[in-house]
Amino acid sequence: MGFWKNLFTGSESISQSQNLDYNKSPIIGEKDAASQAVSLPDRSNGRIFFSTDRDIDIYELEELCNAVGWSRRPLRKVKKAIQYSFLVVSMWQMRGSQKRLIGFARATSDHAFNATLWDVVVHPDFQSKGLGKALMNYMIKKLRSEDISNITLFADPHVVDFYRNLGFLADPEGIKGMFWYPD
Amino acid sequence: MGFWKNLFTGSESISQSQNLDYNKSPIIGEKDAASQAVSLPDRSNGRIFFSTDRDIDIYELEELCNAVGWSRRPLRKVKKAIQYSFLVVSMWQMRGSQKRLIGFARATSDHAFNATLWDVVVHPDFQSKGLGKALMNYMIKKLRSEDISNITLFADPHVVDFYRNLGFLADPEGIKGMFWYPD
């Protein structure tokens, strides 16, 4: 359980953070990945931490996804998707010795040019506090540190403006996001 | 050089093909992946084969991409992208003992839910013969055989109809493809 061993002891804004000694394994994160703290506007909510550790309780993650209304998914597949994502970021609230999973995002990638973000979620109790933005900026920073220049995602209509405010462009130069589903 | 060792001896339409004994390694393909043949409408063009072998001459691939007007990319990154893609499919023309790379596509994936297609290209000399469609159907079939249900891509405006004809939906339920580029 090395999850907390790299926790910063001070509360620190992600925008002022030092360069972390990222694990340079083919897939970002793993056991020794550094966690990072970010200040919350409302201190009563405790401290918020980010982690790239993949050792996440799948049940806790699916509870989080359920809280925002996503449909249940086979846990075996969720586990596999986490294993084979290029980057997995979880966001935690810490109050005293209690920690709670309050946000999550992951990215697939070819480790060279492109990354695609999936499963970006912030618990409803923690929305509208700038934490989604902090989570995304953390993802972008990590991907940029791996020399990924093309960061992509598929945004539901109600979050298009959220991503636009973060610098994402919808349909740049007429490029269309397209989906193929089984019949 | 195990590239051709699994070639089918007969020319065979991809739509009638048997179930191949796909390599079940975490990443589809590798050395022992099966190749597959498809009939061309114009027999004078020789026989066309598909392969999931990643042992592709990067220079030949970049020449192919150059032929459709894509800008040059660092070969080191192209090589890495091929290595870390979930699925890599190349399309070859064979005339006698000569083989020529005439098409290419690859997909990133979380190995569970989603795949995203990148670098789909067919040489201009071989366009408008149904080969792009055959290449895409081959990709889709391979991804489906790995239980990937959500196949996505970002289509330039001039190929949106091509993908639509293959069953891809643009912006389904208002979902927007979005891009973040470095400043």
Chai-1 contact restraints between the chains, C-beta under 6 A:
chainA,res_idxA,chainB,res_idxB,connection_type,confidence,min_distance_angstrom,max_distance_angstrom,comment,restraint_id
A,K77,B,A112,contact,1.0,0.0,6.0,A-B,restraint_1
A,K80,B,H111,contact,1.0,0.0,6.0,A-B,restraint_2
A,K80,B,A112,contact,1.0,0.0,6.0,A-B,restraint_3
A,A81,B,D110,contact,1.0,0.0,6.0,A-B,restraint_4
A,A81,B,A112,contact,1.0,0.0,6.0,A-B,restraint_5
A,A81,B,F113,contact,1.0,0.0,6.0,A-B,restraint_6
A,Y84,B,D110,contact,1.0,0.0,6.0,A-B,restraint_7
A,Y84,B,H111,contact,1.0,0.0,6.0,A-B,restraint_8
A,S85,B,D110,contact,1.0,0.0,6.0,A-B,restraint_9
A,T108,B,T108,contact,1.0,0.0,6.0,A-B,restraint_10
A,T108,B,D110,contact,1.0,0.0,6.0,A-B,restraint_11
A,D110,B,A81,contact,1.0,0.0,6.0,A-B,restraint_12
A,D110,B,Y84,contact,1.0,0.0,6.0,A-B,restraint_13
A,D110,B,S85,contact,1.0,0.0,6.0,A-B,restraint_14
A,D110,B,T108,contact,1.0,0.0,6.0,A-B,restraint_15
A,H111,B,K80,contact,1.0,0.0,6.0,A-B,restraint_16
A,H111,B,Y84,contact,1.0,0.0,6.0,A-B,restraint_17
A,A112,B,K77,contact,1.0,0.0,6.0,A-B,restraint_18
A,A112,B,K80,contact,1.0,0.0,6.0,A-B,restraint_19
A,A112,B,A81,contact,1.0,0.0,6.0,A-B,restraint_20
A,F113,B,A81,contact,1.0,0.0,6.0,A-B,restraint_21
A,N114,B,W118,contact,1.0,0.0,6.0,A-B,restraint_22
A,T116,B,T116,contact,1.0,0.0,6.0,A-B,restraint_23
A,W118,B,N114,contact,1.0,0.0,6.0,A-B,restraint_24
A,S149,B,P182,contact,1.0,0.0,6.0,A-B,restraint_25
A,I151,B,W180,contact,1.0,0.0,6.0,A-B,restraint_26
A,T152,B,F179,contact,1.0,0.0,6.0,A-B,restraint_27
A,L153,B,M178,contact,1.0,0.0,6.0,A-B,restraint_28
A,F154,B,I175,contact,1.0,0.0,6.0,A-B,restraint_29
A,F154,B,G177,contact,1.0,0.0,6.0,A-B,restraint_30
A,A155,B,K176,contact,1.0,0.0,6.0,A-B,restraint_31
A,A155,B,M178,contact,1.0,0.0,6.0,A-B,restraint_32
A,D156,B,I175,contact,1.0,0.0,6.0,A-B,restraint_33
A,P157,B,G174,contact,1.0,0.0,6.0,A-B,restraint_34
A,V160,B,K176,contact,1.0,0.0,6.0,A-B,restraint_35
A,Y163,B,M178,contact,1.0,0.0,6.0,A-B,restraint_36
A,G167,B,W180,contact,1.0,0.0,6.0,A-B,restraint_37
A,F168,B,M178,contact,1.0,0.0,6.0,A-B,restraint_38
A,F168,B,W180,contact,1.0,0.0,6.0,A-B,restraint_39
A,L169,B,F179,contact,1.0,0.0,6.0,A-B,restraint_40
A,A170,B,K176,contact,1.0,0.0,6.0,A-B,restraint_41
A,A170,B,M178,contact,1.0,0.0,6.0,A-B,restraint_42
A,P172,B,F179,contact,1.0,0.0,6.0,A-B,restraint_43
A,G174,B,P157,contact,1.0,0.0,6.0,A-B,restraint_44
A,I175,B,F154,contact,1.0,0.0,6.0,A-B,restraint_45
A,I175,B,D156,contact,1.0,0.0,6.0,A-B,restraint_46
A,K176,B,A155,contact,1.0,0.0,6.0,A-B,restraint_47
A,K176,B,V160,contact,1.0,0.0,6.0,A-B,restraint_48
A,K176,B,A170,contact,1.0,0.0,6.0,A-B,restraint_49
A,G177,B,F154,contact,1.0,0.0,6.0,A-B,restraint_50
A,G177,B,G177,contact,1.0,0.0,6.0,A-B,restraint_51
A,M178,B,L153,contact,1.0,0.0,6.0,A-B,restraint_52
A,M178,B,A155,contact,1.0,0.0,6.0,A-B,restraint_53
A,M178,B,Y163,contact,1.0,0.0,6.0,A-B,restraint_54
A,M178,B,F168,contact,1.0,0.0,6.0,A-B,restraint_55
A,M178,B,A170,contact,1.0,0.0,6.0,A-B,restraint_56
A,F179,B,T152,contact,1.0,0.0,6.0,A-B,restraint_57
A,F179,B,L169,contact,1.0,0.0,6.0,A-B,restraint_58
A,F179,B,P172,contact,1.0,0.0,6.0,A-B,restraint_59
A,W180,B,I151,contact,1.0,0.0,6.0,A-B,restraint_60
A,W180,B,G167,contact,1.0,0.0,6.0,A-B,restraint_61
A,W180,B,F168,contact,1.0,0.0,6.0,A-B,restraint_62
A,P182,B,S149,contact,1.0,0.0,6.0,A-B,restraint_63
